[in-house]
Amino acid sequence: MTSILITGASLYGDTIADVLIDGEDIVAVGPEATGRVTATTEKVDGTGCILLPGLVDLHTHLREPGGEEAETVDTGTMAAARGGFTAVHAMANTTPTADTAGVVEQVHQRGQEAGHCDVFPIGAVTVGLEGERLADLGAMAESAARVRVFSDDGKCVFDPLLMRRALEYVKTVNGVIAQHAQDPALTPNAQMHEGAVSAEIGLMGWPAVAEESIIARDVLLAEHVGSRLHVCHLSTAGSVDIIRWAKQRGIAVTAEVTPHHLILTDEKARTYSARYKVNPPLRTQKDVDAVREGLADGTIDIVATDHAPHPRDAKDTEWDRAAFGMTGLETALSIVQATMVDTGRLTWRDVARVMSEKPAQIGLDARHGRPIAAGEPANLLLWDPSTTATVDPADHASRSSNTPFEGMDLPGTNRATIFNGRFTVRDGELVHG
């Protein structure tokens, strides 16, 4: 493995410094880096670019095993690398469900074989995601995959006693329950956000309270147990208020928002294009404003993609028959730049916090989200914020094309992703092997 010298990049958008990588680690930052260059060192001109820690996604659907028509670990992690990610957490709603040590170890191994980024499997909370009895969380935690995040995402752990038991159990392994906050009794046959638009176009509404009531219950359960709770894809203004209250109370809760909930509203449903059908649904502009504010003030801890690929026939159909979900790995940082950085709500150092450092801390990823400093792992992203590109799913590495941003002009380009000291993306192109 040759050494790599990145010159002229702005670290976190603050200080311009050269960075030297040798092996899997950063070995020098600043003037010392240039002085240690050898004849075989690869040089990358980072002038005008931002150097960030590699991004970490706490909420990715890789579909394998069982859903390879939509995505595989290989194609999904290529998409991740294209988006600047060096680690992803793979959700458990596969076929078979990732509810045993054997399945999570299989996903973990496939990630190592693909080699585009680290893949950390998320274990199911309940057997088969059925919400009836706890899966063997201990076996998954002790497996080679070392699972620390557990979620039935796609379904809510609705039984409060079962949720309490899950919170108690993960406390023993320093784990976290990532809850899909959706009261099923309030959302039968729901198709989109419940409000003026749903009433006008005749689609079954999905009320905000269905999310907020579960979050309110679960933060109180987490407080009672003294365990960690993570709220997946928070989407409403009321949810932000509840999380803010819980943190003020000292409850160990973290929360995520998706890129699409930072920019899109339920007005998109007027097109009846199923590319905008997602779970939880796109909300109102008031909600979009609230989640942006919540991310800016630290109430919402992280951005997570909820990358949810589907085969074409699952989305190119009538709205009520279409699958819920959107791809997101390859557009996430562009959306965050457009909605949070270019609007002055976040700095690039803040972006490192919400898209790398804090997700890694929640998932206990020891080699990710680390400082850009000598002796630290070389998991990095070189981002050019000055460019603009039109989103074309045909150019994406993901096997699926169900992006809601098709045709949109978004800012920023990934110049390079470096994973464990080697390029997975260079000059915007995937590097294999």
N, C-alpha and C positions, 0 to 999 in steps of 0.2 A: 504494500500500500504506500503510494507516494504521499508526501506532505502537500498541503494546500495553503496558499497565502491569499487571503482576501484583503485587497487594498482599497483605501478611500471610502469605505462604507461608514455610515453613521450608526453607531451602536445605540439602539433604542431611540433613534431619531435625535440623540443628544450630542454625542462626542464622536468625531471622526477619528478612527484608529485602525491600524492594520491588525489582522488576526491570523495567527499561524496555527494550523492543525497538523498533527502528526499522529498516525495511528488513529485511535478512536477518541482522542482527546484534544482539547485546545492546549497548546504548550506555551504560547506567548501572545500578549496583547500590547499594542503600542510599538514604540521604536525598537524594542527587543525582537519583535517578530521579524522585521526586515533583516536584522543582523544574523538571523539563524537560517536564512534561506539557503538551499543547496541547489545544485544543477538540475536535480530532478523534481524540484518543487513546482507544482501546478499553480499558476497565478490567475486570479480572478479579479477583474477590475470592478469594484463595487461603487464607483463614483456615482453619486445621486441616488443611491439605494439605502434602504434601512436594513440593518442586520438585527434579527430577532432570534430568540430561542425557538427551536422547532415547535410548531403548534401541536397541541394535544387535544383530541376530541373525546369527550367523555360519553358521547352518545352517537354511535355509528351502527347501522344495520348492514352487515356484510353478507347476509342471507345464507351463507354456507355453514352447515350442511343443509341440503334439501331445497334451497331456493336458487340454485345456480343459474337458472334461466334469467334471473334479474341481476345477480351479482355473485362474484366469488371473492374469496379472501384475496386472491391475486389481483383481480381487476379493481376491487374496492380499495386496496392499499396503494395501487398505482394512482387512483384518483386522489387518495389522501396525499401522496407525495406531490402530485401536481398542485394541490392546494396549499402546500407548505407544511403539512403535518408529518411529524416523526413518530407519533404514537396515536393509536385509536383504541377505544374500548368498544368491543363488539357485543351488541345486545343479544339477549338469550332467546328471542322468538324465532328460532330456527326449527328445522324438522330433521331429526328429533330435537326437542327442546334442550337447550344447554342447562340441564338441571342435574347433571351427574358429573363426577370427576372425569369420566371417560370422554364425554362430549367437549367439556371445556379444554381438556388437554389436546383433543384433536384440533380445535380452532387455534389454540396457542401454537401448536406445531406447524399448522398450515401457514400461520403468519411468519414463523421463522424461515420456512421454506421459500416463501414469496420474497422476503427480504427487502421490501420497500419501506417498511416502518415497523415499529413494535406493535403487536396486537395483544391487547389484554382482554381476555374474555370476561364478560359480565355473567354471573350465574343467576339463574332464575330463583325467585323467592319461593315459589310454590311449584309443586310437581306438575309438569305440563302446562304451567301458567294458568291452572284451573282455579286457583284461589281456595283450595280445599284443605291442603296440608302442606307443611313446609317441605321444601326440597332438602337434600342433605348438604346444607351450607358448610358444615365442618369438613366434609370430604373434599368439596370444591376448594375450600380455603387451604387445605393441606396438600392439594394436588400439585403437579408440576406447574400448573398455570397460576398458582398462588392467588386465587380470586379474592378480591377485597370489596368489590362493588357487586351488589345483588339487586336485580330489578325484574319485575314482570312486565316491563314496558310494552305498550300495546294494550295492556289490561291493567286495571287498578287492583291493588291488594285491598279489597273492599271491606272484608271482615275485620273489625277493629281489634278483636282478640288475637287473630292471626297476625295482624300488623304489629301488635305489641310484642308477641312472641318472637317475631323476626327481628325487631329492634333489640330485644334482649339478647338474642343469639349472636348477632353480628358484633355486639359490644365485646364479646369474648375474644374475637379475632381482629379487633380494631378495624372492623369493616363498616360499611355504610349501606343503608337501604335507599335506592333511588326510586322514588314513587312516581308512577303515572297517575296524576291527580284527576280522576274522572269518576264521578258518582254514576254508575250505570243505571240507577233507578231514575235519574234525572235526564238521561240522554238516550232513551230508546229510539232507534231509527234516526238519530240526529245526523244531519248532513252538513251543517255549517253553523256559524255563530247565530244565536237567537237575537234578533233585533229587527230594525226597520227593513234592512235588505232582505232578510229571510222571509219576512211577512209579504214583501212586495213581489218576490219572485217565486214564492210558493215552495220553498224547501224547508224541511223539518229543522227547527232551531235547536241549538246546543247552548244552554244558558251559562253565563259566566259563573254562576253560583255552583254549578256542578264541579268546577275546578276548585273554587275557593273554599267550599265546605270541607273537602278532603284535606286540603292543605291546613286549614284551621285545626281539624281533628288531629292530624299527624304531628304537627309541631307540639301540640299538647302531650301526645303520647311520647314523643322524643324527650320532652322535658321530664315527664314522669319516670321514664326508664333511665334517662341519662345517657342516651345513645345518639349516634349521628344519623341525621336525615338529610337526603338530597332530593330536591324537587325538580323533576324533569320538565323541560319545555314550558315553563311558566308563560302565560299569555294574556293575563287580564290586569287591569289597574287594581282591582280588589286584591288579587293575589300578591301584587307588589306590596300593598299596604299590610297584609298579614305577615309576610316575610319580614318587613321592616319592624313591625311590632315584636315579632318573635326574637329577632336579633337584639333589640333593645332590652328584652327580658333575659337575654343571655342563653337562649336555647341554641343548641349546636345544630343549626340548619344552614344548608347552602342551597343555592338555586341557580338554574340555568335559563337562558333565553336563546332561541334559535335565530339565525340570521333572517329567516323569512318573517318572523314575528316582529323584527325591527323595522321592516320596510313595507310589507304588504298588508292590505286591509280586506275586510269582507266585501268591499265594493267589487273586487275581482270576480266574485261569484256571479255577478250579472252576466259574465261572458258564457257561463255554463261550461267553461273549459275545465275538465277534471284535473288539469295540471295544478289548479289552485285548491284542490280538495286535500285537506291535511288534518291530522289529529295531534293536538287540539286545533280547532279551526282558526283561520285568519279572523282577527277581531276588528274592532273599530279604530278609527284614527286616535280617539282618546286613549285606547289601550296601547297602541303603538307609542304614543307620546309618553305614557306612563312607564313602559318597559325600557324605553331609552333613558328616561330619567333614573330609573332604578339601577340600570347598568352603570350609568355615569356616577351615581353617588355611592355605589358599592353595596346596595341592597341586594341586587342580583350579582352573584359572584363570577359567573363565567358565561361565555358563549359556547354552545354546543350545537352541532349541525343537525342532529336527528336525520342524517343522511339515510333516506328510505327509498332505495331503487325498486322499480317494478318493471315487469315485462310490458312491452308496448300495448298489448291487448288489454292489460289491466287498467290502463289509463285512457286509451283511445276508445272510450265508450260513453254511454249516458252517465250523467253525474251520479245518480243514485246507485248505479251498479259499479262505479269505478272504485278502485282501491284508494285508501288514504295514504298520502306520503309524497315527499319531494326529495330529489337528490340535493346535495348541498356542500360536499367536501371541496369541490373545485371553485366555488364562488364565495365561500364563507368570508375570507379576509377582504375581498372586494366590497362585500356588503357592509362589513364593519367599518371599512375605510369611508365608504360613502355616507353612512348614517351617523357614525360616531366620531371619526377623526376629522374628516373634511368639514364637519359642522362644529368642531371645537369642543365636543363633549368629552372626548378622550384624547390623550397623548399616545404616541407610539409605545412609551413605557407602560401606559395603562393597558394597551393592547397585549403586550407581553404578559401582563398579569392575568387578564381575563381569558386569554386564549392559549396560554402555555403554563405559566407558573401555578396558578390556582387550580386548574384542572388536574395537573400532575399531583398537587398536594392532596386533593380530594381522593384521587385514585391511588395514592401512595406509589407513584411512579418515580423511583429514586434517580433515574438517569435522564429525566425530562424536566423541562421547566427550570433548568438550572441557570445560574448567572453566566454571562459571556465573560469568562475569566480564565486565566491559566489554571490548568489542573481540572477543569470541568469537562464533562462529556461534550463531544463535538456533534450536537444535534442543533442545527441552525437553519435559518431561512433568510435568504437575501431577496428583498422585496423592492421593486421599483414603483413608487407611488405616483409617478408623473405621467404614466401612460393610461390610455383608455382602450378598452376592447369590447366588441359586441359579443354577447354570449351565444355560442353555437354549440349545442350538445353533440353535434357530429365531431367536434374537436376534443371532446372529453374522453378521459380514460375509462370512466365508469361504463359498465355494460349497458346501463339504462339511460334513457334520455328524458326522463320526466322532471326536468328543471322548470321552475316557475319563472325563471329569469331569461328564458330564450328570447333573443332579439333586443335585450336591454344593453345599453352601454354602461359598463361598470369600470371603475378606476382600478389601477394597479396591475402589476404583472409579477409573477414569481420568476425571478431570474435563476435561483438555485435553491434546492433543498439538499442539506447535508445530513445524513443519518449515520451515526456511529463512525464519523470521519470519512465517509465516502459520498459521492454525489448520487442521489437518486433522481434529481432533476438538475440539468445544467443548460443554461441559455434557454430556459423555458421548455426544454424537451426532456422526456423520461430517459434515464440512463439505466440500462439493464445489466445485471451481473455484478 
